[in-house]
Amino acid sequence: MTAVAEALTVRSSADETGHMSREEIDHYLQGVDSPARATLEDLRQTILSILPDAEQCISYRIPAFRVDGRVIAGFAAFRSHLSYFPFSGSVLGRLPDDVAGYRGTKSALHFAVDEPLPRELVRKLIDVRLREVREG
């Protein structure tokens, strides 16, 4: 089993609210090889600088960030790429020019293991997702 697969299967106790702790993201990242680990840690810090009050958690077995009970962003490591997840199938489609240089799916933006996503792009992705959540 790869380190990433092992990190994905880790189960630890939930806090009193039933949410997973930020330590699980630390554990997940420990199972990711360099340079992907540094790239994901950079993304984590970028997300936290944009959403300083976000709850760090594990959602759908990947590191994620929750605001007001709703998951706003997440990321994961794969063998040949990293992915940013907006936890919505419509966010990426609302920013076609911004994501044009990236591969991915309707609900995941793929990027290189050694090249962090630009802060401005992450901010736009989060802004679109927050608007989507707040508008219902």
Long-range contacts (C-beta under 8 A, 24 or more apart in sequence): 2-79, 3-31, 3-32, 3-33, 4-31, 4-32, 4-77, 4-78, 4-79, 6-31, 7-31, 7-32, 8-61, 8-62, 9-61, 19-55, 19-57, 19-66, 20-57, 20-58, 21-56, 21-57, 22-56, 22-57, 24-57, 24-58, 24-63, 25-56, 25-57, 25-58, 25-63, 28-58, 28-62, 28-63, 29-63, 32-77, 35-113, 35-114, 36-77, 36-82, 36-113, 36-114, 37-77, 39-82, 39-112, 39-113, 39-114, 39-115, 39-116, 40-75, 40-77, 40-82, 42-116, 43-75, 43-82, 43-84, 43-116, 43-117, 43-122, 44-75, 46-116, 46-117, 46-119, 46-122, 47-73, 47-122, 47-126, 49-119, 50-119, 50-122, 50-123, 50-126, 51-126, 59-87, 67-130, 67-133, 68-133, 70-133, 72-126, 72-129, 72-130, 72-133, 73-122, 73-125, 73-126, 73-129, 77-113, 80-113, 81-110, 81-111, 81-112, 81-113, 82-110, 82-111, 82-112, 82-113, 83-108, 83-109, 83-110, 83-111, 84-108, 84-109, 84-111, 84-117, 84-122, 84-125, 85-109, 86-125, 86-128, 86-129, 87-129, 88-129, 88-132, 90-132, 91-125, 91-128, 91-129, 91-132, 92-125, 94-128, 95-121, 95-124, 95-125, 95-128, 98-124
